Amino acid sequence: FSSGEDGIARLSESGASTEPYTPKNSFIPQCFFYTARALHLGILASSSSYTYLTRQVNHQLYSLRQRNAQVSSDPNFNHILTIQYANEVTTLNPDLISDTLRFLGTSAGFLVGLDTEELGRMPEFMVDDLCEMLTFCARMAPKTLASAAVGMGGYQPIFRVVVTLLSPAHASIVR
């Protein structure tokens, strides 16, 4: 379904099919799409929250320094800093980031192999998550990003899916 409160945006509005999806083996595709959705709602939402917290901490620190206030004794700053550190423990976990990047690389390889009609049926968040995670890692965890690239053979599938979607042949499915 692609409408309503629980709807999932598709890459292409014309890609909505009325035919039910009935593969021979539905367990593996279900696990794949459940994992993609779980990452979207879990680690990628957490990474956005962490980025926001980092900006908030930096802004608060700048404000305190402009007023020549004591940073270590400000309760609001210490509270925000504590929340940031708590989120940092899970969000910047190198194993979690590497596993997420490995899954997203597999997702990208899957997306590149689809024809235009099938690609239009895929959830939009899958492509958003590819770009969002790379951007987050480049800013917040560049060493983990570099080591994950070595472990998974580079980021060619991820860049190939982005280039594919930007190509004139696929322009009709990108909003």
C-alpha positions in Angstrom: 0.0 0.0 0.0 1.3 3.5 -0.8 -1.4 5.8 0.7 -3.0 6.5 4.0 -1.4 7.0 7.4 0.7 3.9 7.2 1.6 4.3 3.5 5.1 4.0 2.1 6.2 6.4 -0.6 7.3 4.6 -3.8 10.0 5.9 -6.1 7.4 6.2 -8.8 3.7 6.9 -8.4 3.0 5.0 -11.6 4.8 2.0 -10.1 1.9 1.1 -7.9 0.6 -2.2 -9.0 -2.7 -3.8 -8.1 -1.3 -7.3 -8.6 -0.3 -9.0 -5.3 3.3 -9.9 -4.9 3.5 -13.7 -4.9 7.0 -15.1 -5.2 7.9 -18.8 -4.9 9.8 -18.1 -1.7 8.3 -15.1 0.2 10.4 -15.5 3.4 13.7 -14.1 2.0 12.1 -11.0 0.3 10.0 -10.3 3.5 13.1 -10.5 5.7 15.0 -8.2 3.3 12.3 -5.5 3.2 11.6 -5.8 7.0 15.3 -5.3 7.6 15.4 -2.3 5.3 12.4 -0.8 7.1 13.9 -1.6 10.6 17.1 0.2 9.6 15.1 3.1 8.3 13.2 3.5 11.6 16.1 2.5 13.8 19.7 3.4 13.0 18.9 6.0 10.4 16.4 7.8 12.6 19.0 7.7 15.4 21.6 9.1 13.1 19.4 12.1 12.3 18.7 12.6 16.0 22.4 12.4 16.8 23.2 15.0 14.1 20.6 17.3 15.6 21.9 16.9 19.1 25.5 17.6 17.9 24.3 20.9 16.4 22.4 21.7 19.6 25.4 21.1 21.8 27.7 23.2 19.5 25.1 26.0 19.5 24.7 25.9 23.3 28.5 25.9 23.7 28.9 28.9 21.4 26.2 30.8 23.3 27.8 30.1 26.7 31.2 31.1 25.5 29.8 34.4 24.1 28.4 35.2 27.5 31.7 34.1 29.2 29.6 31.7 31.3 31.0 28.7 33.0 30.4 25.7 30.7 30.9 23.0 33.3 28.3 24.5 35.7 25.5 25.1 33.2 22.8 22.4 33.9 21.1 22.8 30.5 24.4 22.3 28.6 25.4 19.3 30.8 22.0 17.7 30.2 22.2 18.1 26.4 25.8 16.8 26.5 24.8 13.7 28.5 22.0 12.9 26.0 24.5 13.3 23.1 27.0 11.0 24.8 24.3 8.4 25.4 23.2 8.4 21.8 26.8 8.4 20.6 27.5 5.0 22.2 25.0 3.2 20.0 24.9 5.5 16.9 28.6 5.5 16.3 29.2 1.9 17.1 31.7 0.8 14.4 30.2 -2.7 14.1 26.6 -1.4 13.7 27.7 1.2 11.1 29.7 -1.4 9.2 26.8 -3.9 9.2 24.4 -1.2 8.1 26.7 -0.1 5.3 27.1 -3.7 4.2 23.3 -4.2 4.1 22.8 -0.9 2.2 25.5 -2.0 -0.3 23.5 -5.2 -0.8 20.3 -3.2 -1.2 22.0 -1.0 -3.8 23.2 -4.0 -5.8 19.6 -5.3 -5.7 18.2 -2.0 -6.8 20.6 -1.6 -9.7 19.6 -5.0 -11.0 15.9 -4.0 -11.4 14.3 -2.8 -14.6 12.6 0.6 -14.6 9.1 -0.6 -13.8 10.3 -2.8 -10.9 12.6 0.0 -9.5 9.6 2.4 -9.5 7.8 0.0 -7.1 10.5 0.0 -4.5 10.1 2.1 -1.3 11.5 5.6 -1.7 13.2 5.4 1.8 15.6 2.7 0.5 17.3 5.2 -1.8 17.1 8.0 0.8 18.7 5.7 3.4 21.7 5.0 1.1 22.5 8.6 0.7 21.7 9.6 4.3 23.9 6.9 5.8 26.9 7.8 3.6 26.5 11.5 4.4 26.2 10.7 8.2 29.3 8.5 8.2 31.3 10.9 6.1 30.6 13.6 8.7 30.6 11.7 12.0 32.5 8.5 11.5 34.9 8.8 8.5 37.3 6.1 9.8 34.5 3.6 10.1 33.3 4.6 6.6 36.8 4.0 5.2 37.3 0.6 7.0 33.8 -0.6 6.0 34.6 0.3 2.3 37.6 -2.1 2.5 35.5 -4.8 4.1 32.7 -4.7 1.5 34.8 -4.1 -1.6 34.0 -0.4 -2.0 30.9 1.6 -2.6 30.4 0.9 -6.3 26.8 -0.5 -5.9 25.7 2.5 -3.9 27.1 5.0 -6.4 25.8 3.0 -9.3 22.2 3.1 -8.0 22.5 6.9 -7.5 23.9 7.4 -11.0 21.2 5.0 -12.4 18.4 7.0 -10.9 19.9 10.3 -12.2 20.2 8.9 -15.7 17.7 10.1 -18.4 16.4 6.5 -18.8 15.2 6.5 -15.2 14.2 10.2 -14.9 10.5 9.2 -15.2 10.5 7.4 -11.9 12.3 10.0 -9.8 10.1 12.7 -8.4 
